[in-house]
Amino acid sequence: MQQEYPRLGFIGAGNMAGSLIAGLVADGVDPTLIEVSDVNKAALDNLKERHRVSTHEDNLQVAAVADVLILAVKPQRLKTVISEMAPSLRARRPLIISIAAGMTSDTLARWIGGNPAIVRTMPNTPAMVQCGATGLFARVGVTDQQRSTAESILRAVGLTVWVDQEMTLDAVTALSGSGPAYFFLLMEAMEDAGVALGLERHTARLLAQQTALGAGRMAIESEDPPKELRRKVTSPGGTTEQAIARFEAGGFAPLVDQALKAAAARAKELSQQLGD
Ligand SMILES: NC(=O)c1ccc[n+]([C@@H]2O[C@H](COP(=O)([O-])OP(=O)(O)OC[C@H]3O[C@@H](n4cnc5c(N)ncnc54)[C@H](OP(=O)(O)O)[C@@H]3O)[C@@H](O)[C@H]2O)c1
């Protein structure tokens, strides 16, 4: 017998919830199985109009029906949001999926009470174009079926990877969570350098954007690791070799290493502050 698709509840109808819902509906999930609540009526109306999901201004109405509850409000709002729903969550025991940055599953479990099933995730902004990358961590007590449900929801907006230790999500935050900004920074610098070399700004931007897209697709579609792809486009005595030598002389790889370590340390610090 085919298993019924679970009823999904979203608390928060902002950017990330909107991206996930768009991905799920595009994947063929029936929008009548999606319930969303938010304090912002305009955000709810927008989602209802775009995807025909059911909307509510009271979080409790969503908590009362959801089999899977996706917490998609800012981390600072979570304590209030959970406090009002906690009795219902303890009684109904839905799978809880948190996308809130930095909020540990221990803190969420403490606020909810009764040892809830929680999957904590760290998505990134390209989820908005269904090209995201999400790290997932399952707390003790999450069943295989619940893991697979959580994975299928996040896969609607891109790649998913599981981590065994919750603290590894700080590394995911440093790499893919903050990562889109690193690529934007490189694109920005390449655009400026192209302008300095005589290109029109619009042309330099288009070339930098398309090159980033092309390199990303090649890296994903090729069997070769990035190092080998780089070797293949670096002819001895050629132009790329000159540029790479300058990057290396400027300490590019150690700089990236330091940048990610700083991001991971900040993620840990923010997590501790949120839990206090
Ligand atoms: N955006 C990202 O790149 C990204 C990446 C990884 C993780 N995340 C996480 O995803 C979560 C959502 O981020 P977002 O960018 O989607 O935020 P967002 O666009 O601000 O959406 C949050 C929504 O929640 C609403 N809200 C506030 N208080 C509420 C309450 N008590 N009950 C119900 N709804 C309430 C907000 O309404 P108002 O606008 O009226 O306050 C807003 O519509 C955050 O926890 C963030 O850490 C985001």
The ligand as a MOL file (V3000), in Angstrom:
LIG
                    3D

  0  0  0     0  0            999 V3000
M  V30 BEGIN CTAB
M  V30 COUNTS 48 52 0 0 0
M  V30 BEGIN ATOM
M  V30 1 N 17.7800 33.3070 4.3320 0
M  V30 2 C 18.8200 32.4690 4.3950 0
M  V30 3 O 19.7570 32.4830 3.6350 0
M  V30 4 C 18.8920 31.4240 5.4500 0
M  V30 5 C 19.8830 30.4450 5.3580 0
M  V30 6 C 19.9100 29.4580 6.3360 0
M  V30 7 C 18.9960 29.4830 7.3670 0
M  V30 8 N 18.0660 30.4720 7.4060 0 CHG=1
M  V30 9 C 17.1260 30.4770 8.5100 0
M  V30 10 O 15.8110 30.4180 8.0100 0
M  V30 11 C 14.9430 31.0580 8.9360 0
M  V30 12 C 14.0300 31.9860 8.1770 0
M  V30 13 O 14.8200 32.9290 7.4730 0
M  V30 14 P 14.1720 33.8410 6.3520 0
M  V30 15 O 15.3060 34.4810 5.6400 0
M  V30 16 O 13.1490 33.0600 5.6040 0 CHG=-1
M  V30 17 O 13.4520 34.9300 7.2920 0
M  V30 18 P 12.2250 35.8900 6.9460 0
M  V30 19 O 12.1350 36.1000 5.4680 0
M  V30 20 O 12.3370 37.0680 7.8470 0
M  V30 21 O 10.9490 35.0160 7.3620 0
M  V30 22 C 10.5350 34.8230 8.6900 0
M  V30 23 C 9.0240 35.0740 8.7470 0
M  V30 24 O 8.5790 34.7350 10.0650 0
M  V30 25 C 7.6360 35.7130 10.4580 0
M  V30 26 N 7.4340 35.7270 11.9180 0
M  V30 27 C 8.0120 36.5220 12.8490 0
M  V30 28 N 7.5350 36.2220 14.0780 0
M  V30 29 C 6.6370 35.2230 13.9230 0
M  V30 30 C 5.7990 34.4840 14.8030 0
M  V30 31 N 5.7980 34.7350 16.1250 0
M  V30 32 N 5.0150 33.5250 14.2930 0
M  V30 33 C 4.9970 33.2650 12.9520 0
M  V30 34 N 5.7520 33.9300 12.0670 0
M  V30 35 C 6.5680 34.8900 12.5370 0
M  V30 36 C 8.2320 36.9900 9.9160 0
M  V30 37 O 7.2750 38.0430 9.9030 0
M  V30 38 P 7.8320 39.5660 10.0480 0
M  V30 39 O 8.6020 39.8190 8.7860 0
M  V30 40 O 6.5880 40.3880 10.1800 0
M  V30 41 O 8.7110 39.5770 11.2650 0
M  V30 42 C 8.6440 36.5490 8.5130 0
M  V30 43 O 7.5620 36.6110 7.5930 0
M  V30 44 C 15.8270 31.8020 9.9410 0
M  V30 45 O 15.7980 31.1210 11.1800 0
M  V30 46 C 17.2020 31.7420 9.3350 0
M  V30 47 O 18.2010 31.6120 10.3360 0
M  V30 48 C 17.9790 31.4180 6.4710 0
M  V30 END ATOM
M  V30 BEGIN BOND
M  V30 1 1 1 2
M  V30 2 2 2 3
M  V30 3 1 2 4
M  V30 4 1 4 5
M  V30 5 2 4 48
M  V30 6 2 5 6
M  V30 7 1 6 7
M  V30 8 2 7 8
M  V30 9 1 8 9
M  V30 10 1 8 48
M  V30 11 1 9 10
M  V30 12 1 9 46
M  V30 13 1 10 11
M  V30 14 1 11 12
M  V30 15 1 11 44
M  V30 16 1 12 13
M  V30 17 1 13 14
M  V30 18 2 14 15
M  V30 19 1 14 16
M  V30 20 1 14 17
M  V30 21 1 17 18
M  V30 22 2 18 19
M  V30 23 1 18 20
M  V30 24 1 18 21
M  V30 25 1 21 22
M  V30 26 1 22 23
M  V30 27 1 23 24
M  V30 28 1 23 42
M  V30 29 1 24 25
M  V30 30 1 25 26
M  V30 31 1 25 36
M  V30 32 1 26 27
M  V30 33 1 26 35
M  V30 34 2 27 28
M  V30 35 1 28 29
M  V30 36 1 29 30
M  V30 37 2 29 35
M  V30 38 1 30 31
M  V30 39 2 30 32
M  V30 40 1 32 33
M  V30 41 2 33 34
M  V30 42 1 34 35
M  V30 43 1 36 37
M  V30 44 1 36 42
M  V30 45 1 37 38
M  V30 46 2 38 39
M  V30 47 1 38 40
M  V30 48 1 38 41
M  V30 49 1 42 43
M  V30 50 1 44 45
M  V30 51 1 44 46
M  V30 52 1 46 47
M  V30 END BOND
M  V30 END CTAB
M  END
